[in-house]
Amino acid sequence: MSSLDRSRDAVFIEKLHAKSQARGVPWEMTEHEGRYQAQIGEFVIEIGEGASEPEILICRKDGKALEILTPDLFADPGESDPRPRLFAETYDSARRVAMGVDKAIESLIQALT
């Protein structure tokens, strides 16, 4: 890990992942393709594809960006780190919730029954 302590950021990523997997984050589509957002408390969290991997943007309600988090911020060279998987799974959960994929699949299951 870099000299910058990212432990609090890592806890945030882990909690966001767990809540997203449980479909407990109110993700919505944004005006940008492939980017999704949710208001959590007094902040807006946006997730989307960065240059080569998902990134999470933390903003104030007024839209001012506070921090961009990417999996590579947490990786130690030579170590196996689960956070890239957490970012990818959180992104997939956000996409499914924002786009209503689970509801569509449930409706399709009902129609096929």
Contacts in CASP RR format, 6 or more apart in sequence:
PFRMAT RR
TARGET T0000
AUTHOR 0000-0000-0000
METHOD contacts of the structure
MODEL  1
MSSLDRSRDAVFIEKLHAKSQARGVPWEMTEHEGRYQAQIGEFVIEIGEG
ASEPEILICRKDGKALEILTPDLFADPGESDPRPRLFAETYDSARRVAMG
VDKAIESLIQALT
1 74 0 8 1.000
1 76 0 8 1.000
2 73 0 8 1.000
6 73 0 8 1.000
6 74 0 8 1.000
9 67 0 8 1.000
9 69 0 8 1.000
9 73 0 8 1.000
9 74 0 8 1.000
10 74 0 8 1.000
10 83 0 8 1.000
12 69 0 8 1.000
13 56 0 8 1.000
13 69 0 8 1.000
13 74 0 8 1.000
13 83 0 8 1.000
13 86 0 8 1.000
13 87 0 8 1.000
13 90 0 8 1.000
14 86 0 8 1.000
16 25 0 8 1.000
16 45 0 8 1.000
16 56 0 8 1.000
16 90 0 8 1.000
17 86 0 8 1.000
17 87 0 8 1.000
17 89 0 8 1.000
17 90 0 8 1.000
19 25 0 8 1.000
20 27 0 8 1.000
20 89 0 8 1.000
20 90 0 8 1.000
20 93 0 8 1.000
20 94 0 8 1.000
20 97 0 8 1.000
21 89 0 8 1.000
21 90 0 8 1.000
21 93 0 8 1.000
23 93 0 8 1.000
23 97 0 8 1.000
23 102 0 8 1.000
25 38 0 8 1.000
25 40 0 8 1.000
25 45 0 8 1.000
25 93 0 8 1.000
25 94 0 8 1.000
25 97 0 8 1.000
26 38 0 8 1.000
26 39 0 8 1.000
26 97 0 8 1.000
27 36 0 8 1.000
27 37 0 8 1.000
27 38 0 8 1.000
27 47 0 8 1.000
27 93 0 8 1.000
27 94 0 8 1.000
27 95 0 8 1.000
27 97 0 8 1.000
27 98 0 8 1.000
28 36 0 8 1.000
28 37 0 8 1.000
28 38 0 8 1.000
28 98 0 8 1.000
29 36 0 8 1.000
29 98 0 8 1.000
29 99 0 8 1.000
30 36 0 8 1.000
30 37 0 8 1.000
30 46 0 8 1.000
34 48 0 8 1.000
34 49 0 8 1.000
34 95 0 8 1.000
35 46 0 8 1.000
35 47 0 8 1.000
35 48 0 8 1.000
35 49 0 8 1.000
36 46 0 8 1.000
36 47 0 8 1.000
36 48 0 8 1.000
36 91 0 8 1.000
36 94 0 8 1.000
36 95 0 8 1.000
36 97 0 8 1.000
36 98 0 8 1.000
37 44 0 8 1.000
37 45 0 8 1.000
37 46 0 8 1.000
37 47 0 8 1.000
38 44 0 8 1.000
38 45 0 8 1.000
38 94 0 8 1.000
39 45 0 8 1.000
39 61 0 8 1.000
42 60 0 8 1.000
42 61 0 8 1.000
43 58 0 8 1.000
43 59 0 8 1.000
43 60 0 8 1.000
43 61 0 8 1.000
43 66 0 8 1.000
44 58 0 8 1.000
44 59 0 8 1.000
44 60 0 8 1.000
44 61 0 8 1.000
44 63 0 8 1.000
45 56 0 8 1.000
45 57 0 8 1.000
45 58 0 8 1.000
45 59 0 8 1.000
46 56 0 8 1.000
46 57 0 8 1.000
46 59 0 8 1.000
47 54 0 8 1.000
47 55 0 8 1.000
47 56 0 8 1.000
47 57 0 8 1.000
47 90 0 8 1.000
47 91 0 8 1.000
47 94 0 8 1.000
48 54 0 8 1.000
48 55 0 8 1.000
48 56 0 8 1.000
48 91 0 8 1.000
48 94 0 8 1.000
49 55 0 8 1.000
49 91 0 8 1.000
50 70 0 8 1.000
53 70 0 8 1.000
53 71 0 8 1.000
53 72 0 8 1.000
53 84 0 8 1.000
53 87 0 8 1.000
53 88 0 8 1.000
54 70 0 8 1.000
54 71 0 8 1.000
54 87 0 8 1.000
54 88 0 8 1.000
54 90 0 8 1.000
54 91 0 8 1.000
55 68 0 8 1.000
55 69 0 8 1.000
55 70 0 8 1.000
55 87 0 8 1.000
56 68 0 8 1.000
56 69 0 8 1.000
56 70 0 8 1.000
56 87 0 8 1.000
56 90 0 8 1.000
57 65 0 8 1.000
57 67 0 8 1.000
57 68 0 8 1.000
57 69 0 8 1.000
58 65 0 8 1.000
58 66 0 8 1.000
58 67 0 8 1.000
58 68 0 8 1.000
58 69 0 8 1.000
59 65 0 8 1.000
59 66 0 8 1.000
60 66 0 8 1.000
70 87 0 8 1.000
71 81 0 8 1.000
71 83 0 8 1.000
71 84 0 8 1.000
71 86 0 8 1.000
71 87 0 8 1.000
74 81 0 8 1.000
74 83 0 8 1.000
75 81 0 8 1.000
75 83 0 8 1.000
75 84 0 8 1.000
95 101 0 8 1.000
96 102 0 8 1.000
END
